[in-house]
Each structure stands twice: as structure tokens, then as C-alpha cells.
């Protein structure tokens, strides 16, 4: 926790050097995510963005070519456990890349609406000391999460490339991943260099896509949590007003405060449910691909203990799954805390009309949006359940293979 707080303080100083205004900091974060996505042609926050831009078309063509190359590698390595599973894992990355591009291109209008809502949200709540602190904390968390995820996602393939290069120099030619360019042999320096460069290009594109899409998810999720925190702050202030109004006669200030909270809660529900709808298919495909990748990874690692690239891939996949599930769990906890905060408001000091309004607010808070991957909620329970099933299926496949 100490190191995490130090990193958070470092991020805060970095953002404050940009501007002490949280609205400008928010714009800077969005622009940073947009620039990373722009490397693949999915910079949808750019005014006048078109999904028919040349760069995106080239990326789609590359993805199509990469799919068939992986499929070819898969057929040629059939019978070799390590190479076959290796090609299978990289083939599943195509599915992850496709769903991420689909989500951002297909739902561009919804994403821009959510983005505009957050711009208005920051403008509305900026100026109050406590509210500014919540805004700044959310921006710090978003930047920290994106930075940590980018570091983890880049380091695993980076170590694979460095390790394979050193091994190729010292012992024999070894590629970091299982796919290769058809008809280009790896037994010569030229052939190995071409395949190594091709794998580096494809891996770089994949890492950029994962970082940009996951960072956007972090931003949307943290914004949803920010809305809950802001509602809890408003509820705390309402509790103070209600507690001070002990004679039972509701004041105009209390009634106005309740109406404001209700409106903000309705907006929050619209935002959170839009976010959950946006990422449901995304999580279904991504979690499915990661599950099959983990299974194949465990099978090879158990069967071939010296397959060190598998350990790096396992860590990379685990990190991606953990970040998503941990943030989903945080979102669920925040939603539950909002229900408790509404319940703890001293409604008995209000008039009947206001008590009914609080009751409706409490009922609405009990049906928040939940991040889903199709078969359940995205939370830490899903994280451990996926790993439990991964181990069970992997052990079953190993035992069947040994019997045969």
C-alpha cells in the first residue's frame, strides 16, 4: 500500500503540472487515450472522426491477414503440442482484437454521449472543495490504473522478445510466438529476421489495442464510481440538513436537495447501464478467449515444464483478467454503498412527501447496472471461477492425453 500511495502521489503531481483544474486534467486523459487509439485508427474522440479512415482500413486488413497466417501456422504445427497450442493462443488474440475494434467503432455515438455527459458532469461539480477532491481522486486513479496496466501488458511480451533474441544469438533461432510467415524459413538469418520483425509488429499492434481499449474502460468505470461518490457526498449533506431540521417541517432547501439527488441518480443509472451494455459483448468474447488461452497455457506448462514463454503469457493474461474483474468488483461495491447511504438518511425528519421520494430513490438504487460477461457478473468471484474451471479442464485434457 505504501508504494501504491507513492505512485498515486506521483501521478497527482504529474497531472497538476498539466493544470490544477480537474476539467483540464480530464480532457488531457481523454486526449492521451485517444492518441494511443489513434495509432490504430480508432481515435473516436477526435472531432469529425470517420471509421473509414485509411489507417483503420490498413489495421483491419492486417488483422485479416494475421488471422489466416495464424490459421496456417496452426495447421502446420498439428501434432506438436507446444507449437500447436502456441499458435492456438495467438489465434485467439485475433478474436480479442476484433471485438475491441468492433465495440469502439460500432458504438461510437454512445461513447461520445457518455463522454459529453462526463464533460458536463465535471463542469457542474467543479468549484466545491470536497467535490473537487473527488474529481481529482478519480482522475488520479484512472491515470494510475492505465499506467500500471500498460506497464504490465508491455513488459510480458517485451521479456519474451528479449529472451528469444538472446537465446537465438547464443544457442539457436527461436521466435517469441508460434506464428510465422508462410514459406519463409527460420534457419537463415534473413528468414529469422523477417519473422522476428513480423511478430514484433503484430505484437506491438496488439498491445496498443489492448492498452487503449482497457484504458477507455478504466475511464468509464472510474467515472461511474465518481458519480456514486458524488451522490454519497450529496446524501451526507442531505443527512446533515435533515438532522438539523428536527421539528419535522421540511424546508425548501431539503426538498430542492432531494430533487437534485434524484435527478443525478437517474443520470447515473442511465450512464452505468449504458456502460454495462457497451461492454457486455466485449467481456463475453475477451473472457472466452482468455479462458481458452489459459487452458492451453496450463496444458503446455504442465506437460513441458521448461516452456518459459508460457509463464510470461500466463502472467499477461492473468493481469488483464484481474484488472477487469477487480474494477467490476469495485463498481458493484460502490453501488451497494450508495444503497446503504440512501438508507442511512434520517428520513423521519422529513415530510411525508419527501419520505416517499427517498423511498423511491432507495428502490431505484437496488437495481443498478452490473457489468456482465454473459454468464455472470464481472467481479472477483468470476476471476476465481474462471481459474478454477481453467485448472479443471486443463487437468482433464492432460489425463486424456496420457491415457491415449
C-alpha positions in Angstrom: 0.0 0.0 0.0 2.9 2.4 0.7 4.2 2.0 -2.8 0.8 2.4 -4.3 0.3 5.7 -2.4 3.6 6.9 -3.6 2.6 6.1 -7.2 -0.7 7.9 -6.6 1.1 11.0 -5.3 3.5 10.9 -8.3 0.5 10.7 -10.7 -1.2 13.6 -8.9 1.8 15.8 -9.2 2.1 14.9 -12.9 -1.5 15.9 -13.6 -1.2 19.1 -11.5 1.8 20.1 -13.6 -0.6 20.0 -16.6 -3.2 22.0 -14.8 -4.7 22.3 -11.3 -8.2 22.3 -12.9 -9.7 18.8 -12.9 -11.7 19.6 -16.0 -8.5 20.2 -17.9 -6.9 17.1 -16.4 -9.9 15.1 -17.6 -9.5 16.4 -21.1 -5.8 15.6 -21.0 -6.6 11.9 -20.0 -9.2 11.6 -22.8 -6.7 13.0 -25.3 -4.0 10.6 -24.1 -6.2 7.6 -24.6 -7.4 9.0 -27.9 -3.8 9.4 -29.1 -2.9 5.8 -28.3 -6.1 4.6 -30.0 -5.2 6.9 -33.0 -2.2 4.7 -33.7 -4.7 2.1 -34.9 -7.2 4.5 -36.4 -9.7 4.3 -33.6 -9.3 7.8 -32.1 -13.1 8.2 -31.9 -12.9 11.2 -29.5 -11.3 13.2 -32.4 -13.9 15.7 -33.8 -15.1 14.6 -37.2 -13.8 11.1 -36.7 -14.6 8.6 -39.5 -14.5 4.9 -39.2 -13.5 4.7 -42.9 -10.1 6.3 -42.3 -7.1 4.9 -44.1 -5.2 3.8 -41.0 -8.1 1.7 -39.6 -8.6 0.1 -43.0 -5.0 -1.0 -43.0 -5.3 -2.3 -39.5 -8.4 -4.3 -40.5 -6.5 -5.7 -43.5 -3.6 -6.6 -41.3 -5.9 -8.3 -38.8 -7.5 -10.4 -41.6 -4.0 -11.4 -42.9 -2.8 -12.1 -39.4 -5.8 -14.4 -38.8 -5.0 -16.5 -41.9 -1.3 -16.7 -41.1 -2.1 -17.9 -37.6 -4.6 -20.5 -39.1 -1.9 -21.7 -41.4 0.6 -21.9 -38.6 -2.0 -23.9 -36.6 -2.4 -26.5 -39.4 1.3 -26.9 -40.0 2.1 -27.5 -36.3 -0.6 -30.1 -35.7 0.9 -33.0 -33.7 3.4 -30.8 -31.9 1.9 -29.9 -28.5 3.9 -26.8 -27.8 3.8 -25.2 -31.3 0.2 -26.1 -31.8 -1.0 -24.6 -28.5 1.3 -21.6 -29.1 -0.4 -20.9 -32.5 -3.8 -21.5 -31.0 -3.2 -18.9 -28.3 -2.0 -16.2 -30.8 -5.0 -17.1 -33.0 -7.4 -16.2 -30.1 -5.7 -12.8 -29.9 -7.4 -12.0 -33.2 -10.8 -12.5 -31.6 -9.8 -10.1 -28.8 -8.6 -7.5 -31.3 -11.7 -7.8 -33.4 -14.2 -7.4 -30.5 -12.3 -4.4 -29.2 -12.3 -2.6 -32.5 -16.0 -3.5 -33.0 -17.0 -2.1 -29.6 -15.5 1.3 -30.2 -16.4 1.7 -33.9 -20.0 0.2 -33.7 -20.9 2.2 -30.5 -19.1 5.4 -31.3 -22.3 7.5 -30.8 -23.0 6.0 -27.4 -19.4 6.5 -26.3 -19.4 10.1 -27.4 -22.7 10.7 -25.5 -21.1 9.2 -22.3 -18.0 11.4 -22.9 -20.1 14.5 -23.3 -22.1 13.7 -20.1 -18.8 13.5 -18.1 -17.6 16.8 -19.5 -20.9 18.4 -18.3 -20.5 16.5 -15.0 -17.1 17.9 -14.4 -18.3 21.4 -15.3 -21.3 21.1 -12.9 -19.5 19.9 -9.9 -16.2 21.8 -10.2 -15.7 24.6 -7.7 -16.6 23.0 -4.3 -13.6 21.8 -2.3 -15.0 18.4 -1.4 -16.3 17.8 -4.9 -13.0 18.9 -6.5 -11.2 16.3 -4.3 -13.5 13.6 -5.6 -12.9 14.7 -9.2 -9.1 14.8 -8.7 -9.0 11.4 -6.9 -10.9 9.8 -9.8 -8.6 11.2 -12.4 -5.6 10.1 -10.4 -7.0 6.5 -10.1 -7.7 6.4 -13.9 -4.2 7.5 -14.8 -2.6 5.2 -12.3 -4.7 2.2 -13.5 -3.9 2.9 -17.1 -0.2 3.3 -16.4 0.1 0.1 -14.4 -1.9 -1.9 -16.9 0.3 -0.5 -19.8 3.5 -1.4 -17.9 2.3 -5.0 -17.2 0.9 -5.5 -20.7 4.2 -4.3 -22.3 6.6 -6.0 -20.0 5.5 -9.6 -20.6 5.8 -9.6 -24.4 8.9 -7.4 -24.1 10.6 -10.0 -22.0 9.6 -12.7 -24.5 11.2 -10.8 -27.3 14.4 -10.1 -25.4 14.7 -13.6 -24.1 14.1 -15.2 -27.6 16.6 -12.8 -29.2 19.3 -13.7 -26.6 18.6 -17.4 -27.0 18.8 -17.1 -30.8 22.2 -15.3 -30.5 23.7 -17.8 -28.0 22.1 -21.1 -29.0 19.6 -21.5 -31.8 17.0 -19.5 -33.7 13.8 -19.2 -31.6 10.8 -17.0 -32.2 8.9 -15.3 -29.4 5.5 -16.6 -30.6 4.1 -19.5 -32.5 3.1 -17.9 -35.8 5.4 -17.3 -38.7 5.3 -16.1 -42.3 4.5 -19.0 -44.7 7.3 -20.2 -47.0 9.8 -18.0 -45.1 12.3 -20.4 -43.4 13.8 -19.6 -40.0 17.0 -21.5 -40.5 18.7 -18.5 -42.0 19.5 -15.0 -40.7 17.2 -13.3 -43.3 14.3 -15.6 -42.6 14.6 -15.4 -38.9 14.9 -11.6 -39.1 11.7 -11.3 -41.2 9.7 -13.5 -38.9 11.0 -11.8 -35.8 10.2 -8.3 -37.2 6.7 -9.5 -38.3 6.0 -10.9 -34.8 7.2 -7.7 -33.2 4.9 -5.6 -35.5 1.9 -7.7 -34.7 2.6 -7.8 -31.0 3.0 -4.1 -30.9 -0.3 -3.5 -32.6 -2.0 -5.9 -30.3 -0.5 -4.3 -27.1 -1.5 -0.8 -28.3 -5.1 -2.0 -29.0 -5.4 -3.7 -25.6 -3.9 -0.7 -23.7 -6.2 1.9 -25.5 -9.4 -0.1 -25.1 -8.7 -1.1 -21.5 -7.8 2.4 -20.6 -11.1 3.6 -22.0 -12.9 1.0 -19.9 -10.9 2.2 -16.8 -12.0 5.8 -17.5 -15.7 4.9 -18.0 -15.7 2.6 -14.9 -14.0 5.2 -12.7 -16.4 7.9 -13.9 -19.3 5.7 -12.9 -17.7 5.2 -9.4 -17.2 9.0 -9.3 -20.9 9.6 -9.8 -21.7 7.2 -6.9 -19.2 9.0 -4.7 -20.7 12.4 -5.6 -24.2 11.1 -4.8 -23.0 9.8 -1.4 -21.5 13.3 -0.7 -24.8 14.9 -1.6 -26.6 12.4 0.6 -24.3 13.1 3.5 -25.1 16.8 3.2 -28.8 16.0 3.0 -28.5 14.0 6.2 -26.9 17.0 7.9 -29.8 19.2 6.7 -32.4 16.7 7.8 -30.8 16.1 11.2 -30.7 19.9 11.8 -34.4 20.1 10.9 -35.7 18.2 13.9 -39.2 19.8 14.1 -40.4 17.6 11.2 -41.2 20.5 8.9 -39.4 20.0 5.6 -37.7 23.1 4.3 -37.5 24.3 0.7 -33.7 23.6 0.8 -34.2 20.0 1.8 -36.8 19.4 -0.9 -34.6 21.1 -3.6 -31.7 18.9 -2.4 -33.7 15.7 -2.8 -34.9 16.7 -6.2 -31.3 17.3 -7.3 -30.1 14.0 -5.9 -32.9 12.1 -7.7 -32.0 13.8 -11.0 -28.4 12.9 -10.6 -29.2 9.4 -9.6 -31.4 9.0 -12.8 -28.5 10.3 -14.9 -26.1 7.9 -13.1 -28.3 4.9 -13.8 -28.5 5.8 -17.4 -24.7 6.2 -17.6 -23.9 3.0 -15.7 -26.4 0.9 -17.7 -25.1 2.3 -20.9 -21.6 1.3 -19.8 -22.7 -2.2 -18.9 -24.5 -2.6 -22.2 -21.5 -1.3 -24.1 -19.0 -3.8 -22.6 -21.2 -6.9 -22.2 -20.3 -8.4 -25.6 -16.7 -7.2 -25.2 -16.3 -9.1 -21.9 -18.1 -12.2 -23.3 -15.6 -12.5 -26.2 -12.5 -11.4 -24.3 -13.1 -13.6 -21.2 -13.9 -16.5 -23.5 -10.6 -16.1 -25.4 -8.6 -15.6 -22.2 -10.2 -18.7 -20.8 -9.2 -20.9 -23.7 -5.7 -19.3 -23.8 -5.2 -20.0 -20.1 -6.4 -23.6 -20.6 -3.9 -24.2 -23.4 -1.2 -22.4 -21.5 -1.7 -24.6 -18.4 -1.7 -27.8 -20.6 1.6 -26.9 -22.1 3.3 -25.7 -18.9 2.4 -28.9 -17.1 3.4 -31.1 -20.0 6.6 -29.2 -20.8 7.9 -27.5 -17.6 10.7 -25.8 -19.5 8.4 -23.8 -21.7 9.2 -20.4 -20.2 7.3 -18.2 -22.7 4.2 -19.8 -21.3 4.8 -18.3 -17.9 5.1 -14.8 -19.4 1.9 -15.3 -21.4 0.1 -16.7 -18.3 1.1 -13.6 -16.3 -0.1 -11.2 -19.1 -3.5 -12.9 -19.4 -3.9 -13.0 -15.6 -3.2 -9.3 -15.3 -5.8 -8.4 -18.0 -8.4 -10.7 -16.4 -7.6 -9.4 -12.9 -7.9 -5.7 -13.8 -11.3 -6.2 -15.4 -12.7 -8.3 -12.5 -11.2 -6.1 -9.8 -12.7 -3.0 -11.3 -16.1 -4.8 -11.8 -16.0 -5.7 -8.1 -15.2 -2.1 -7.2 -18.2 -0.9 -9.2 -20.5 -3.4 -7.5 -19.3 -2.4 -4.1 -19.8 1.3 -4.9 -23.4 0.6 -6.0 -24.1 -1.3 -2.8 -22.6 1.5 -0.7 -24.9 4.0 -2.4 -28.0 2.0 -1.3 -26.7 2.0 2.3 -26.1 5.7 2.1 -29.7 6.4 1.0 -31.0 4.1 3.7 -29.0 6.0 6.4 -30.5 9.4 5.5 -32.7 10.5 8.5 -35.9 10.4 6.5 -38.0 10.5 9.7 -37.2 14.2 10.0 -38.8 14.9 6.6 -42.4 15.5 5.5 -44.4 12.6 4.0 -43.9 13.8 0.5 -40.1 13.8 0.9 -40.1 10.5 2.6 -41.9 9.0 -0.4 -39.3 10.5 -2.7 -36.5 8.9 -0.6 -38.3 5.6 -0.7 -38.4 5.7 -4.5 -34.8 6.6 -4.6 -33.9 3.7 -2.4 -35.9 1.3 -4.6 -34.2 2.6 -7.7 -30.7 2.2 -6.2 -31.3 -1.5 -5.6 -31.4 -2.2 -9.3 -28.1 -0.7 -10.6 -26.3 -1.7 -13.7 -24.0 -4.7 -13.4 -21.0 -5.4 -15.6 -21.6 -8.8 -17.2 -19.7 -11.3 -19.4 -22.8 -13.2 -20.4 -22.7 -16.0 -17.8 -22.3 -13.8 -14.7 -21.2 -10.6 -13.2 -17.7 -9.2 -13.8 -16.2 -9.4 -10.3 -13.6 -11.2 -8.3 -15.8 -14.2 -7.9 -15.8 -14.6 -11.7 -12.0 -14.2 -11.7 -11.5 -17.2 -9.3 -14.3 -19.2 -11.0 -12.5 -18.8 -14.4 -9.2 -20.0 -12.9 -11.0 -22.9 -11.2 -12.5 -24.1 -14.4 -9.2 -23.5 -16.2 -7.4 -25.8 -13.9 -10.2 -28.5 -14.1 -10.4 -28.6 -17.9 -6.6 -28.4 -18.3 -6.1 -31.4 -15.9 -8.8 -33.3 -17.7 -7.1 -32.7 -21.1 -3.8 -33.8 -19.8 -5.2 -37.0 -18.3 -7.0 -37.9 -21.5 -3.8 -37.2 -23.5 -1.8 -39.5 -21.2 -4.4 -42.3 -21.5 -4.2 -42.2 -25.2 
